Amino acid sequence: MNASTAIGGHSRVSSSSTRFVLMRQGHRPGARLTPEQDGVTDSQLSAVMPYFYGIPLSPRRFDGSCGACPLGEPGGEGGSLMQHPERRLLISVDMERYSRRSNLQQYEAQRQFRELLHEAAGAVGLDRVAWTTQQAGDGELAVVPREVSESRVIGRFVPELNRRLRHHNSSRLPAARIRLRVAVHQGLVHLDGANGFPGNAVVFVCRLCEADPVKKALAAFPEAGVALVVSTEIFRDVVTEYPEEMRPERFVRIEVAHPDKEFREYARLCVVDEDLAAVAVPGVSPSPGQGAAQIAKKLADTAEAKPASSAMEHGGIHTGDIRVKGQNAIGPGATAIGSVGRDVNSGTRRGDPR
């Protein structure tokens, strides 16, 4: 077929003409191939070359009918079509101290790891069989289907996984326990990669899971099952807005740094059902924003309690350490609703005027 064959002048270039242009000897990125050199028009070159070098120049980049770029034909010599990236929720999971286990312990840990994840997901109505996963010996990367609720994954699946891990570990020696670091992020990902899932969001979530503060936080709580780290966007849009069983006030802001990989970002971390503010963990400390939120809550609680105090002081019943306000009943079998001071005694002592 002639290299200049096209439909509509430029909207589509055949598989053979594509290979002719891209495989020409001596061509390099940025070099311009003239029509005299290759017998291909400028419009045809502009329709083909950007796909090869990943430079999005026009709406023609992807074929709207099949959601892919026109590099080759499916099943033909040109190779598979590159699919559109999809925005998905990404979960990276890694087992603590996996490499320190013996061969048999690693074998058993892998089996228990998969069982616990499947059971926890099933318990909250999630079907992990539908998840696209990339397995590793000590963990996995999961791409969650679009229709799955992010709040259900974070607010229900993670707490359920933590409960099952705690129960599982309660009857096992420390060397046989399964404890997990779980990282959650979202972003664009290619699902048709030749050897995994290409995408910066995938790199990001894996960097979170491997962060040193996350490892240290989990190590600080020997009975915990899950240390959860989420991106700033996930914390803002999901954890704070739709927490379900999670407690947003327990998340602390951390810096995730991998100097050798030129990676430095901020994220939010919690150890599920534990209080990071109660222990000293290197690299982990409550953020100023979190402290402000706690102060605001205390102020709100104080404001709610103040009218009650005023009512007691102006018109309520006050007898020693017993204070009663509102509707009161006096007489045999009557009930009084009120508050008891911290120093009140259940009975009277001999000689006590009360």
C-alpha positions as CSV (number, residue, x, y, z in Angstrom):
1,M,0.0,0.0,0.0
2,N,1.3,3.5,-0.8
3,A,2.5,5.4,2.2
4,S,0.4,8.4,1.3
5,T,-2.9,6.5,1.4
6,A,-5.4,8.2,3.8
7,I,-9.1,8.6,4.4
8,G,-10.3,12.2,4.1
9,G,-6.8,13.5,3.4
10,H,-5.5,13.2,7.0
11,S,-8.0,11.7,9.5
12,R,-6.6,8.1,9.3
13,V,-3.4,6.6,8.1
14,S,-3.2,2.9,7.3
15,S,-1.2,0.4,9.4
16,S,1.4,-0.2,6.7
17,S,1.9,3.6,6.1
18,T,2.3,4.1,9.8
19,R,5.0,1.5,10.0
20,F,6.7,3.0,6.9
21,V,7.0,6.4,8.6
22,L,7.9,5.3,12.1
23,M,10.5,2.7,11.1
24,R,12.4,4.9,8.6
25,Q,16.1,4.6,9.3
26,G,17.8,7.6,10.7
27,H,14.7,9.3,12.0
28,R,14.9,10.8,15.5
29,P,12.5,12.7,17.8
30,G,12.2,16.3,16.6
31,A,13.5,15.7,13.1
32,R,11.2,16.8,10.3
33,L,10.5,14.4,7.5
34,T,9.7,16.2,4.3
35,P,7.2,14.9,1.7
36,E,10.0,14.7,-0.9
37,Q,11.9,12.3,1.5
38,D,9.1,10.0,2.3
39,G,6.2,10.7,-0.1
40,V,3.9,11.5,2.8
41,T,2.0,14.8,3.2
42,D,2.5,17.1,6.1
43,S,-1.1,16.5,7.3
44,Q,-0.4,12.7,7.3
45,L,2.8,13.2,9.3
46,S,1.0,15.4,11.9
47,A,-1.6,12.7,12.3
48,V,0.9,9.9,12.9
49,M,4.1,11.1,14.5
50,P,2.7,12.6,17.8
51,Y,1.4,9.1,18.7
52,F,4.8,7.7,18.6
53,Y,6.4,10.3,20.8
54,G,3.5,10.9,23.1
55,I,3.0,14.6,22.1
56,P,-0.8,15.5,22.2
57,L,-1.2,18.1,19.5
58,S,-4.8,17.9,18.3
59,P,-8.2,16.2,19.1
60,R,-7.2,13.5,16.6
61,R,-4.9,11.9,19.1
62,F,-7.4,9.2,20.0
63,D,-10.0,7.5,17.9
64,G,-13.3,8.2,19.4
65,S,-15.0,5.1,18.2
66,C,-12.6,2.7,19.9
67,G,-10.9,4.8,22.5
68,A,-7.4,4.3,21.3
69,C,-4.7,5.9,19.2
70,P,-4.2,4.7,15.6
71,L,-0.9,3.0,16.1
72,G,-1.3,-0.3,14.3
73,E,-4.4,-2.5,14.0
74,P,-5.6,-4.9,16.7
75,G,-4.0,-8.2,16.2
76,G,-2.0,-7.0,13.2
77,E,1.7,-6.4,12.6
78,G,1.4,-2.9,14.1
79,G,0.7,-4.3,17.6
80,S,-2.1,-3.5,20.0
81,L,-3.9,-0.2,20.2
82,M,-3.0,2.1,23.2
83,Q,-6.1,2.6,25.2
84,H,-7.2,5.8,26.8
85,P,-5.9,6.2,30.4
86,E,-8.7,6.0,33.0
87,R,-9.1,7.9,36.3
88,R,-9.3,5.3,39.0
89,L,-8.9,4.8,42.7
90,L,-5.5,3.1,43.4
91,I,-4.6,1.0,46.4
92,S,-1.1,-0.1,47.2
93,V,-0.7,-2.7,50.0
94,D,2.5,-4.0,51.5
95,M,3.2,-6.6,54.3
96,E,5.4,-5.6,57.3
97,R,8.6,-7.6,57.8
98,Y,7.9,-10.0,54.9
99,S,11.5,-10.5,53.9
100,R,12.5,-11.6,57.4
101,R,10.3,-14.7,57.2
102,S,11.4,-18.1,56.2
103,N,10.4,-19.6,52.9
104,L,7.5,-21.5,54.5
105,Q,6.4,-18.5,56.4
106,Q,6.4,-16.4,53.3
107,Y,4.3,-19.0,51.5
108,E,1.8,-19.1,54.3
109,A,1.7,-15.3,54.6
110,Q,0.9,-14.9,50.9
111,R,-2.1,-17.3,51.3
112,Q,-3.4,-15.6,54.4
113,F,-2.9,-12.1,52.9
114,R,-5.1,-12.9,49.9
115,E,-7.8,-14.6,52.1
116,L,-7.9,-11.7,54.5
117,L,-8.3,-9.1,51.7
118,H,-11.0,-11.1,50.0
119,E,-12.9,-11.7,53.2
120,A,-12.8,-8.1,54.3
121,A,-14.0,-6.9,50.9
122,G,-16.8,-9.4,50.8
123,A,-17.9,-8.4,54.3
124,V,-18.6,-4.8,53.2
125,G,-20.1,-5.7,49.8
126,L,-17.1,-5.3,47.6
127,D,-16.1,-7.9,44.9
128,R,-12.3,-8.1,44.8
129,V,-12.5,-10.4,41.8
130,A,-13.5,-7.4,39.7
131,W,-10.4,-5.4,40.9
132,T,-7.5,-5.2,38.5
133,T,-4.4,-6.1,40.4
134,Q,-0.7,-6.4,40.0
135,Q,0.7,-8.9,42.5
136,A,3.9,-8.9,44.4
137,G,5.1,-11.4,46.9
138,D,4.6,-9.1,49.9
139,G,1.7,-7.1,48.6
140,E,-0.2,-5.8,45.6
141,L,-1.3,-2.8,43.6
142,A,-5.0,-2.7,43.0
143,V,-7.0,-0.6,40.4
144,V,-10.5,-0.3,41.7
145,P,-13.5,-0.4,39.3
146,R,-15.0,3.0,38.5
147,E,-18.4,2.1,40.0
148,V,-17.0,1.3,43.4
149,S,-17.5,4.0,46.0
150,E,-14.3,5.6,47.3
151,S,-15.9,6.1,50.8
152,R,-16.8,2.5,51.0
153,V,-13.2,1.4,50.3
154,I,-11.7,3.8,52.8
155,G,-14.4,4.2,55.4
156,R,-15.6,0.5,55.5
157,F,-13.2,-1.8,53.8
158,V,-10.0,-0.6,55.5
159,P,-11.6,-0.7,59.1
160,E,-13.0,-4.2,58.4
161,L,-9.6,-5.3,57.2
162,N,-8.0,-3.9,60.3
163,R,-10.5,-5.8,62.5
164,R,-9.8,-9.1,60.8
165,L,-6.1,-8.6,60.9
166,R,-6.2,-7.9,64.7
167,H,-8.3,-11.0,65.2
168,H,-6.1,-13.1,63.0
169,N,-2.9,-11.9,64.7
170,S,-4.2,-12.3,68.3
171,S,-3.5,-16.1,68.3
172,R,-0.2,-16.0,66.5
173,L,3.4,-15.3,67.3
174,P,4.8,-11.9,66.2
175,A,6.8,-13.6,63.4
176,A,3.6,-15.1,61.9
177,R,1.4,-12.0,62.1
178,I,0.1,-10.1,59.0
179,R,0.3,-6.4,59.4
180,L,-0.2,-4.1,56.4
181,R,0.6,-0.7,55.1
182,V,-2.2,0.6,52.9
183,A,-1.9,3.6,50.6
184,V,-4.7,5.2,48.7
185,H,-4.6,7.7,45.8
186,Q,-6.4,8.4,42.6
187,G,-5.4,9.5,39.1
188,L,-5.0,8.6,35.5
189,V,-3.7,5.1,34.8
190,H,-3.2,3.0,31.6
191,L,-4.8,-0.4,32.1
192,D,-3.2,-2.0,29.0
193,G,0.5,-1.6,29.9
194,A,2.8,-4.3,28.6
195,N,4.3,-4.9,32.1
196,G,2.1,-3.2,34.7
197,F,0.1,0.0,34.9
198,P,1.8,3.0,33.5
199,G,0.9,6.3,35.1
200,N,2.3,8.9,37.6
201,A,-0.5,8.2,40.0
202,V,0.6,4.6,40.3
203,V,4.2,5.7,41.1
204,F,2.7,8.2,43.6
205,V,0.7,5.6,45.6
206,C,3.6,3.2,45.7
207,R,5.8,5.9,47.1
208,L,3.3,6.6,49.8
209,C,3.2,2.9,50.8
210,E,6.9,2.7,51.1
211,A,7.3,6.0,53.1
212,D,9.5,5.7,56.2
213,P,7.0,7.5,58.5
214,V,4.3,4.9,57.6
215,K,6.6,2.0,58.5
216,K,7.6,3.6,61.8
217,A,4.0,4.4,62.7
218,L,2.9,0.8,62.2
219,A,5.9,-0.4,64.2
220,A,4.9,1.8,67.1
221,F,1.6,-0.1,67.6
222,P,2.4,-3.8,67.9
223,E,-1.3,-4.8,68.1
224,A,-2.4,-2.7,65.1
225,G,-3.4,-4.3,61.8
226,V,-3.3,-1.4,59.3
227,A,-1.4,1.8,58.8
228,L,-3.3,3.9,56.3
229,V,-1.8,6.7,54.3
230,V,-3.8,8.7,51.8
231,S,-2.9,11.5,49.4
232,T,-3.9,15.1,50.3
233,E,-6.7,15.0,47.7
234,I,-8.2,11.7,49.1
235,F,-8.1,13.1,52.6
236,R,-9.8,16.3,51.6
237,D,-12.4,14.9,49.3
238,V,-13.2,11.5,50.9
239,V,-11.9,11.1,54.5
240,T,-13.2,14.5,55.8
241,E,-16.4,14.5,53.8
242,Y,-17.5,10.9,53.9
243,P,-15.6,9.3,56.8
244,E,-18.0,6.4,57.6
245,E,-16.0,4.4,60.1
246,M,-12.8,6.4,59.9
247,R,-11.9,9.2,62.3
248,P,-10.5,12.2,60.3
249,E,-9.1,13.8,63.5
250,R,-6.8,10.8,63.9
251,F,-5.0,11.5,60.7
252,V,-1.7,13.4,60.9
253,R,0.1,15.3,58.1
254,I,3.4,13.7,57.1
255,E,6.1,14.4,54.6
256,V,6.9,11.6,52.2
257,A,10.4,11.9,50.9
258,H,12.5,9.6,48.7
259,P,15.6,11.7,47.9
260,D,17.1,9.0,45.7
261,K,14.0,9.2,43.5
262,E,13.6,13.0,43.7
263,F,10.2,12.5,45.3
264,R,8.9,14.8,48.1
265,E,5.1,15.2,48.8
266,Y,2.8,15.5,51.7
267,A,0.1,13.0,52.8
268,R,-2.1,12.1,55.7
269,L,-1.5,9.1,57.9
270,C,-3.3,7.1,60.6
271,V,-2.9,3.8,62.3
272,V,-6.5,2.5,62.3
273,D,-8.1,2.4,65.8
274,E,-4.9,3.9,67.4
275,D,-4.0,7.5,68.4
276,L,-0.8,8.7,66.8
277,A,-0.8,11.8,69.0
278,A,-0.4,9.6,72.1
279,V,3.1,8.3,71.1
280,A,6.3,9.8,69.8
281,V,7.0,8.5,66.3
282,P,10.0,9.9,64.3
283,G,8.7,11.9,61.3
284,V,5.1,11.8,62.6
285,S,3.5,14.6,64.6
286,P,0.1,16.2,64.7
287,S,-0.2,19.0,62.2
288,P,-1.1,22.6,63.0
289,G,-4.3,22.2,61.1
290,Q,-5.3,19.2,63.2
291,G,-4.6,21.1,66.4
292,A,-6.8,24.0,65.3
293,A,-9.6,21.6,64.5
294,Q,-9.4,20.1,68.0
295,I,-9.4,23.6,69.6
296,A,-12.5,24.6,67.5
297,K,-14.3,21.4,68.7
298,K,-13.5,22.2,72.4
299,L,-14.8,25.8,71.9
300,A,-18.0,24.5,70.4
301,D,-18.5,22.0,73.3
302,T,-17.9,24.8,75.8
303,A,-20.4,27.0,74.0
304,E,-23.1,24.3,74.1
305,A,-22.4,23.6,77.8
306,K,-22.6,27.3,78.9
307,P,-26.4,27.7,78.7
308,A,-26.8,24.7,80.9
309,S,-24.5,26.2,83.5
310,S,-26.4,29.4,83.4
311,A,-29.7,27.6,84.0
312,M,-28.3,25.9,87.0
313,E,-27.0,29.1,88.4
314,H,-30.3,31.0,87.8
315,G,-33.3,29.0,89.0
316,G,-32.1,25.4,89.2
317,I,-31.9,23.2,92.3
318,H,-28.4,23.2,93.8
319,T,-27.8,21.0,96.9
320,G,-24.1,20.5,97.7
321,D,-22.6,18.6,94.8
322,I,-26.0,17.7,93.3
323,R,-27.5,20.1,90.7
324,V,-30.8,19.7,89.0
325,K,-32.3,21.8,86.2
326,G,-35.5,21.8,84.2
327,Q,-38.6,19.8,85.0
328,N,-38.2,18.4,88.6
329,A,-40.3,16.0,90.6
330,I,-40.3,15.8,94.3
331,G,-42.0,13.1,96.4
332,P,-42.0,9.3,96.8
333,G,-40.9,7.5,93.7
334,A,-39.9,10.8,91.9
335,T,-36.9,11.1,89.6
336,A,-34.6,14.0,89.3
337,I,-32.4,14.6,86.2
338,G,-29.2,16.5,86.9
339,S,-25.4,16.2,87.2
340,V,-23.3,15.0,90.1
341,G,-20.0,16.7,91.1
342,R,-16.8,14.7,91.1
343,D,-16.5,14.8,94.9
344,V,-19.9,13.6,95.8
345,N,-20.3,10.6,98.2
346,S,-22.8,7.9,97.7
347,G,-23.8,8.0,101.4
348,T,-23.3,10.3,104.4
349,R,-20.7,9.8,107.1
350,R,-21.3,10.1,110.8
351,G,-21.0,13.7,111.8
352,D,-21.2,14.9,108.1
353,P,-23.7,17.8,108.0
354,R,-24.6,16.8,104.4
